[in-house]
Amino acid sequence: MDVNTLRSIVTVVSFVCFIGIVLWAWSGRNKAAFDSAAKLPFEQD
């Protein structure tokens, strides 16, 4: 296995992981949890 082949594989795997994280973050299931987390700094004690 050539070092350039390994670099290509790592690049593709990293890109797939990135796309997976983006899809997870933008899924509708997480909207309520993210909205409540976004409001935490503004809540009073």
N, C-alpha and C positions, 0 to 999 in steps of 0.2 A: 504494500500500500504506500503510495507516494504521499509526501507531506501535503501537497496541494489537494489531493483527494480528501484527506482528513480535514483540512481547512474548509473545504466545500461542504462536507457533511456537518461540521460544527455550525457553519453559517446557516444551513437549511434547518437544523434542529433548533437553533436559537430563534430563527424567524417564525417557526411553527409555535414555539413557546410564547413568543410575543403576541402572535395572532390569538392564541388561546386566552391569554390574559386580557387582551382587549375585548374579546367576545364575552368573557366572564364579567368584566367591569361594566359593560354596556347592556347586559341582559336585564330584562324587566324584573326578574326575581329579586335582584339586589337593590332595587330602587328605594324601598322603605328603609332598609338598613343603612344605606348610604345617606339618605336624607336626614335620618336621625343623627348619624355621625357628623354630618356637616353642621348641625345646629348646636352641637355640644359646646363649642367655644363661647357661644352667645347666651347660654343659660346662666341664670343667677343662682347663687347658692341659697 
